[in-house]
């Protein structure tokens, strides 16, 4: 039996609450399968750890994580700790240190999920956003000159290397080819006359190797409009770090809300562990109340199953989520229900078992 070693960083706010439900579902899938199992190791890193120790994670944190098959992350951020500290000193440290240059965020309207758009079919919202995850606008390059003086200047430099840009675009072309879906590039080449013109050129150059893939290219402002007005335009989407971050939150809004927003940070070469996380944030306003929606954490668990080659179980977990939302009897308050986080996790666990037995 295959054992997958998972490093769990439950993190801050509602992170521990929702991750506990994802772990519950992973264990249930393994139990039902009988072919694999999970071995979870927990790390106490996050903002509470920062307050006590002055750092978000151990100095040798990457070395501690390197031997695991995957990382399961809850959430990062809490009042009292600056956002740039919590983000850069844990989440981005892991993404960059383990070269997790592919960020996968599904925007799919599942059965039973609420949608704010009128007269939109479930099939119209079914896309995968492939976000560059290692450089671009989040490279951390820049300078702060003459702080506090009249001539104070701040420089934030986007970094777009040929290697980084080409590898994410090529990855997206490969996904589009394998799935038989269209590929759309989203940039802002009319205004960002270096970085995004370069991005557009690489997209066209790589595309010559994939004549079988139907492509489109949109400016990010137009794409934002079409995400809402005509989401059916998009199937596989590739975009830069910043644009991908913003657009996928918009995508979450039209596909059930942030409580259903999942993400995977992938190192395709598997030299390092990949990381799976709900992307809704730590929600400190509801932390500890037991009402956080765990479905995004469960969805990210299904992405982990996909990554390990158990796509059939990944689909079953998504189907279990759908069953719970369709029945509408066990949902958290953000989805119009009165149930607790744990009760929703139990309902998904039960639905998964029923699906397998049926």
C-alpha positions in Angstrom: 0.0 0.0 0.0 1.3 3.4 -1.0 1.8 5.9 1.9 1.9 9.6 1.1 3.7 11.7 3.7 1.8 15.1 4.0 3.2 18.1 5.9 0.2 20.0 7.4 0.6 23.7 8.1 -2.9 24.6 9.5 -1.8 28.2 9.9 -4.0 31.0 11.1 -7.6 32.0 11.7 -10.0 29.4 10.3 -7.1 27.5 8.8 -7.0 24.7 11.5 -10.8 24.3 11.4 -11.1 23.8 7.6 -7.9 21.8 7.3 -9.2 19.3 9.9 -12.1 18.6 7.6 -9.9 18.1 4.5 -7.8 15.7 6.4 -11.0 13.8 7.4 -11.9 13.5 3.7 -8.4 12.4 2.6 -8.4 9.7 5.3 -11.9 8.6 4.2 -10.9 8.4 0.5 -7.8 6.3 1.5 -9.9 4.0 3.7 -12.5 3.4 0.9 -9.7 2.9 -1.7 -7.7 0.4 0.3 -4.8 1.1 -2.1 -3.1 4.1 -0.4 -2.9 5.9 2.9 -1.8 9.3 4.3 0.7 10.0 7.1 0.2 13.6 8.4 2.8 15.6 10.2 1.8 18.9 11.7 3.9 22.1 11.9 2.8 24.9 14.1 4.0 27.7 11.8 2.0 30.9 11.2 1.2 34.2 12.8 0.8 32.8 16.3 4.2 31.2 15.9 5.6 34.6 14.7 4.3 36.4 17.8 6.0 33.9 20.0 9.3 33.4 18.1 9.7 36.4 15.8 9.5 34.3 12.6 6.7 32.7 10.6 8.5 29.3 10.3 11.7 27.7 11.5 14.9 28.9 9.8 15.4 25.4 8.4 11.7 25.1 7.6 12.3 24.2 3.9 14.7 21.5 4.8 12.1 20.0 7.2 9.5 20.1 4.5 11.6 18.8 1.6 11.1 15.1 2.3 7.4 15.2 2.2 5.2 14.2 -0.7 3.0 17.3 -0.4 2.1 20.2 1.8 -1.4 21.0 3.0 -1.7 24.6 4.0 -4.7 26.2 5.8 -4.3 30.0 5.8 -1.8 32.7 6.5 -2.5 36.1 8.1 -3.9 37.5 11.3 -4.4 41.0 12.8 -1.2 42.3 14.5 1.1 40.7 12.0 1.8 42.8 8.9 0.4 41.1 5.8 3.6 41.3 3.9 5.4 39.5 6.7 2.9 36.7 6.9 2.8 36.3 3.1 6.5 36.6 2.3 7.9 34.7 5.3 5.8 31.6 4.9 3.6 31.1 1.8 5.9 32.8 -0.7 9.0 31.3 0.9 7.6 27.9 0.3 6.4 28.6 -3.2 9.7 30.1 -4.3 11.9 27.7 -2.3 10.3 24.7 -3.8 9.9 26.2 -7.3 6.2 25.7 -7.3 5.9 27.8 -10.4 2.5 26.5 -11.5 -0.6 27.7 -9.6 -3.8 25.8 -10.6 -7.1 27.4 -9.6 -10.3 25.7 -10.9 -13.2 27.9 -11.6 -16.0 25.5 -12.0 -19.7 25.9 -11.1 -20.4 22.7 -9.2 -24.0 21.3 -8.9 -25.8 23.0 -6.1 -23.3 25.9 -5.8 -24.8 29.4 -5.7 -24.1 31.7 -8.7 -24.7 35.5 -8.7 -25.0 35.6 -12.5 -28.5 35.4 -14.0 -29.4 32.9 -16.8 -26.0 31.2 -16.8 -25.8 27.4 -17.1 -23.5 25.3 -15.0 -21.6 24.3 -18.1 -20.8 28.0 -18.9 -18.5 28.3 -15.9 -15.9 25.6 -16.3 -12.3 26.8 -16.6 -8.9 26.2 -15.1 -6.7 29.2 -14.5 -3.0 28.4 -14.8 -1.2 31.2 -13.0 2.6 31.9 -13.1 3.6 31.4 -9.5 7.3 32.2 -9.1 8.1 35.6 -10.5 6.3 38.4 -12.3 4.9 41.1 -10.2 5.5 39.0 -7.0 9.2 38.6 -7.5 9.9 40.9 -4.6 12.3 43.1 -6.7 12.5 46.8 -6.1 13.7 49.5 -3.8 12.6 52.1 -1.3 14.6 55.3 -1.7 14.8 58.3 0.6 12.2 57.0 3.1 10.3 59.7 4.9 11.8 62.5 2.8 10.1 64.8 0.4 11.6 63.0 -2.6 10.7 59.5 -1.3 10.5 57.0 -4.2 9.3 53.4 -4.2 10.1 51.0 -7.0 8.3 47.7 -7.5 9.8 45.8 -10.3 8.1 43.0 -12.2 10.5 40.2 -13.2 9.6 38.2 -16.4 12.4 35.8 -17.4 12.3 33.8 -20.6 12.6 30.6 -18.6 9.8 31.5 -16.2 7.5 32.8 -18.8 8.0 30.1 -21.4 7.7 27.2 -18.9 4.3 28.3 -17.6 3.0 29.0 -21.1 4.2 25.7 -22.3 2.6 23.9 -19.3 -0.7 25.6 -20.2 -0.4 24.5 -23.9 0.2 20.9 -22.7 -2.8 21.0 -20.5 -5.0 22.4 -23.3 -3.7 19.8 -25.8 -4.2 16.9 -23.4 -7.8 18.0 -22.5 -8.8 19.1 -26.0 -9.8 22.5 -24.7 -9.1 26.1 -25.8 -6.3 28.1 -24.3 -6.6 31.8 -23.5 -3.7 34.1 -22.6 -4.5 37.2 -20.4 -2.0 40.0 -20.3 -1.9 43.9 -20.6 0.4 44.4 -23.5 -1.0 47.7 -24.5 0.1 49.5 -21.3 2.9 47.3 -19.9 5.1 47.8 -22.8 8.0 45.5 -21.7 6.7 42.7 -19.5 3.4 42.0 -21.1 4.6 42.6 -24.7 7.3 40.0 -23.9 4.6 37.7 -22.5 2.5 38.0 -25.6 5.5 37.3 -27.8 6.4 34.1 -25.9 2.7 33.0 -26.0 2.8 33.3 -29.8 6.2 31.7 -30.2 5.4 28.6 -28.1 2.0 28.4 -29.8 3.7 27.5 -33.1 4.6 24.2 -31.6 0.9 23.5 -30.8 -1.0 24.2 -34.0 -3.8 21.9 -32.8 -4.6 24.1 -29.8 -7.2 26.8 -30.4 -6.1 30.0 -28.7 -7.2 33.5 -27.8 -5.6 36.5 -26.1 -7.3 39.2 -24.0 -6.3 42.3 -22.2 -6.9 41.8 -18.5 -9.6 44.5 -18.3 -11.5 42.9 -21.1 -11.1 39.5 -19.6 -12.5 40.7 -16.3 -15.6 41.8 -18.1 -16.0 38.6 -20.0 -15.5 36.5 -16.9 -18.8 38.0 -15.8 -20.7 38.5 -19.0 -19.5 35.5 -21.1 -17.6 33.0 -18.9 -18.1 30.3 -21.5 -15.3 32.0 -23.5 -12.7 30.5 -21.1 -11.6 26.9 -20.7 -7.9 26.8 -20.0 -6.5 30.2 -19.0 -2.8 31.2 -18.6 -1.7 34.5 -17.0 0.8 36.2 -14.9 1.2 36.1 -11.1 -0.7 39.3 -10.2 -3.4 39.0 -12.9 -4.0 35.4 -11.9 -4.3 36.3 -8.3 -7.0 38.9 -9.0 -8.9 37.1 -11.7 -9.3 33.9 -9.7 -10.9 35.8 -6.9 -13.4 37.2 -9.4 -13.8 33.7 -10.7 -14.5 32.4 -7.2 -17.2 35.0 -6.9 -19.1 33.7 -9.9 -18.6 30.0 -9.1 -20.0 29.8 -5.6 -18.0 32.2 -3.5 -14.6 32.2 -1.7 -15.8 29.2 0.4 -15.3 27.1 -2.7 -12.0 28.6 -3.8 -9.2 26.0 -4.0 -5.7 26.2 -5.3 -2.6 24.0 -6.0 1.0 25.2 -6.1 2.8 22.6 -8.3 6.4 21.8 -8.9 5.8 19.7 -12.1 9.2 18.1 -12.1 8.4 16.7 -8.6 11.9 17.6 -7.4 10.2 19.3 -4.4 6.8 18.8 -2.7 3.8 20.6 -4.1 1.4 22.5 -1.9 -2.4 22.5 -1.7 -4.6 25.2 -0.1 -7.9 26.8 0.1 -7.4 30.4 -1.1 -10.1 32.2 1.0 -7.7 33.5 3.6 -7.7 33.2 7.4 -11.0 35.0 8.0 -10.1 36.1 11.6 -13.6 37.6 12.1 -15.1 34.1 12.2 -12.2 32.1 13.6 -13.0 29.8 16.4 -16.8 30.1 15.9 -17.0 26.7 14.0 -18.9 28.2 11.1 -16.1 28.4 8.5 -16.9 26.8 5.1 -14.6 23.8 4.7 -15.5 23.0 1.1 -12.6 24.9 -0.4 -10.2 22.9 1.8 -11.9 19.7 0.7 -11.7 20.8 -2.9 -7.9 21.4 -2.5 -7.7 17.9 -1.0 -9.2 16.6 -4.2 -6.5 18.4 -6.2 -3.9 16.6 -4.0 -5.5 13.3 -5.0 -5.3 14.3 -8.6 -1.7 15.2 -8.2 -0.9 11.8 -6.8 -2.5 10.1 -9.8 -5.8 9.3 -8.1 -8.0 11.4 -10.4 -10.9 9.0 -9.9 -10.9 9.7 -6.2 -10.4 13.4 -6.9 -13.6 13.4 -9.0 -15.5 11.4 -6.3 -14.6 14.0 -3.7 -15.9 16.7 -5.9 -19.1 14.7 -6.5 -19.4 14.4 -2.7 -19.2 18.1 -2.3 -21.9 18.5 -5.0 -24.2 16.1 -3.2 -23.9 18.1 0.0 -24.7 21.3 -1.8 -27.6 19.8 -3.8 -29.2 18.4 -0.7 -28.8 21.8 1.1 -29.5 20.3 4.5 -25.9 20.6 5.9 -24.3 23.9 4.9 -22.4 26.7 6.7 -24.0 30.2 7.1 -22.1 31.7 4.2 -24.1 29.3 1.9 -27.4 29.9 3.7 -27.2 27.1 6.2 -26.9 26.7 9.9 -24.4 23.9 10.2 -21.0 23.9 11.7 -17.7 23.4 9.9 -17.3 19.9 11.3 -20.9 18.9 10.4 -20.3 19.9 6.8 -17.1 17.8 6.8 -19.0 14.9 8.2 -21.7 15.3 5.5 -19.1 15.2 2.7 -17.5 12.2 4.3 -20.8 10.4 4.4 -21.7 11.4 0.8 -18.3 10.1 -0.4 -19.0 6.7 1.2 -22.6 6.6 -0.3 -21.2 7.4 -3.7 -18.8 4.5 -3.6 -21.4 2.0 -2.3 -24.0 3.0 -4.9 
